[in-house]
């Protein structure tokens, strides 16, 4: 794609197709347009066009991203928040995106991950086992308070 120059109309068609394939955020679209060597002034026009015709919607992206990463990869809220932040999604949209995850589902996911991971952990004692499970949940992006709450109910 780098070798070929696109006209504004060609770039509009290609970027619309890019946004139709899956939800995109503004940052991803900007990066794609940069990779096609589209001038900044034209990029702004194209992004405005995408927003106007609802091809690009940051709130919808944040909701879709949070829902997908939680359901498919079982990421915790902290990791989802961090990844959305890296994609330069606004804080209000991140907050709205995280509302897609119910507290009940979130707690169930923690319990489910603990049961699944417990089978694979080799530990000398129950304290080491708990520590490894807690570290695993932290790596998945779950908040410490939710992890502590789960272990206080399950194990203490």
C-alpha positions as CSV (number, residue, x, y, z in Angstrom):
1,X,0.0,0.0,0.0
2,X,2.9,2.4,0.6
3,X,4.0,2.6,-3.0
4,X,0.6,3.7,-4.4
5,X,-0.9,7.1,-3.9
6,X,-4.7,7.3,-3.5
7,X,-7.0,10.0,-4.6
8,X,-9.3,11.4,-1.9
9,X,-12.3,9.4,-3.2
10,X,-10.3,6.2,-3.3
11,X,-9.0,6.8,0.2
12,X,-12.6,7.5,1.3
13,X,-13.8,4.2,-0.1
14,X,-10.9,2.2,1.3
15,X,-11.2,3.7,4.8
16,X,-15.0,3.2,4.8
17,X,-14.3,-0.5,4.0
18,X,-11.8,-0.6,6.8
19,X,-14.3,0.7,9.3
20,X,-17.0,-1.7,8.1
21,X,-14.9,-4.8,8.7
22,X,-14.9,-4.2,12.5
23,X,-15.4,-1.4,15.0
24,X,-12.5,1.1,14.9
25,X,-11.4,4.0,17.0
26,X,-10.2,7.3,15.8
27,X,-6.5,6.5,16.5
28,X,-6.6,3.3,14.4
29,X,-8.1,5.2,11.5
30,X,-5.6,7.9,11.8
31,X,-2.7,5.4,11.8
32,X,-4.1,3.6,8.8
33,X,-4.4,6.8,6.9
34,X,-0.8,7.7,7.8
35,X,0.3,4.3,6.6
36,X,-1.3,5.2,3.2
37,X,0.6,8.5,3.2
38,X,-2.6,10.5,3.2
39,X,-2.0,14.2,4.0
40,X,-3.2,15.4,7.4
41,X,-5.7,17.9,6.0
42,X,-7.4,15.1,3.9
43,X,-7.3,12.7,6.9
44,X,-9.2,15.2,8.9
45,X,-11.9,15.5,6.2
46,X,-12.1,11.7,5.9
47,X,-12.4,11.2,9.6
48,X,-15.2,13.9,9.7
49,X,-17.0,12.1,6.9
50,X,-16.7,8.7,8.8
51,X,-18.1,10.3,12.0
52,X,-20.9,12.1,10.1
53,X,-22.1,8.9,8.5
54,X,-21.6,6.8,11.6
55,X,-18.8,4.6,10.3
56,X,-16.7,5.8,13.3
57,X,-18.1,6.1,16.8
58,X,-15.8,6.0,19.7
59,X,-18.4,5.1,22.3
60,X,-19.6,2.2,20.2
61,X,-16.0,1.1,19.8
62,X,-15.3,1.3,23.5
63,X,-18.4,-0.8,24.3
64,X,-17.6,-3.4,21.6
65,X,-14.0,-3.6,22.6
66,X,-14.7,-4.0,26.3
67,X,-17.5,-6.6,25.7
68,X,-15.3,-8.6,23.3
69,X,-12.1,-8.7,25.3
70,X,-14.0,-9.6,28.5
71,X,-16.1,-12.3,26.9
72,X,-13.5,-13.8,24.6
73,X,-10.2,-13.3,26.3
74,X,-11.5,-12.9,29.9
75,X,-9.6,-9.7,30.4
76,X,-10.2,-7.8,33.6
77,X,-11.4,-4.2,33.7
78,X,-7.9,-2.8,34.4
79,X,-6.4,-4.3,31.3
80,X,-9.3,-3.3,29.1
81,X,-9.1,0.3,30.5
82,X,-5.4,0.3,29.8
83,X,-5.7,-1.0,26.2
84,X,-8.5,1.6,25.5
85,X,-6.2,4.3,26.9
86,X,-3.4,3.1,24.6
87,X,-5.8,3.5,21.7
88,X,-6.4,7.1,22.8
89,X,-10.1,6.6,23.6
90,X,-11.5,9.3,25.8
91,X,-12.0,8.7,29.5
92,X,-15.8,9.1,29.3
93,X,-16.0,6.6,26.5
94,X,-13.8,4.2,28.4
95,X,-16.1,4.5,31.4
96,X,-19.1,3.8,29.2
97,X,-17.4,0.8,27.6
98,X,-16.7,-0.8,31.0
99,X,-20.4,-0.6,31.8
100,X,-20.8,-3.4,29.4
101,X,-19.4,-5.8,32.0
102,X,-21.8,-6.5,34.8
103,X,-20.5,-7.0,38.3
104,X,-22.1,-10.5,38.4
105,X,-20.4,-11.6,35.2
106,X,-17.1,-10.1,36.4
107,X,-17.2,-12.0,39.7
108,X,-18.2,-15.2,37.9
109,X,-15.3,-14.8,35.4
110,X,-12.8,-14.5,38.4
111,X,-14.2,-17.7,39.9
112,X,-14.2,-19.5,36.5
113,X,-10.5,-18.5,35.8
114,X,-9.5,-19.6,39.3
115,X,-11.0,-23.1,38.8
116,X,-9.5,-23.4,35.3
117,X,-6.0,-22.2,36.3
118,X,-6.0,-24.2,39.6
119,X,-5.6,-27.5,37.7
120,X,-2.4,-26.3,36.0
121,X,-0.6,-24.8,39.0
122,X,2.1,-26.7,40.8
123,X,2.7,-25.4,44.3
124,X,4.3,-26.6,47.5
125,X,1.5,-25.4,49.7
126,X,-1.8,-23.6,49.7
127,X,-0.2,-20.1,50.2
128,X,2.0,-20.5,47.2
129,X,-1.0,-21.8,45.2
130,X,-3.0,-18.7,46.2
131,X,-0.2,-16.3,45.4
132,X,0.2,-17.9,41.9
133,X,-3.6,-17.6,41.3
134,X,-3.6,-14.0,42.4
135,X,-0.7,-13.2,40.2
136,X,-2.5,-14.8,37.3
137,X,-5.6,-12.8,37.8
138,X,-3.6,-9.6,38.1
139,X,-1.9,-10.4,34.8
140,X,-5.4,-10.8,33.2
141,X,-6.2,-7.3,34.4
142,X,-8.5,-7.9,37.4
143,X,-8.4,-5.4,40.2
144,X,-6.8,-6.4,43.5
145,X,-9.9,-5.6,45.5
146,X,-12.0,-8.0,43.4
147,X,-9.3,-10.7,43.7
148,X,-9.1,-10.3,47.5
149,X,-12.9,-10.4,47.7
150,X,-13.0,-13.7,45.8
151,X,-10.3,-15.3,47.9
152,X,-11.8,-14.1,51.2
153,X,-15.1,-15.8,50.2
154,X,-13.7,-19.0,48.7
155,X,-10.7,-19.8,50.8
156,X,-10.9,-18.2,54.2
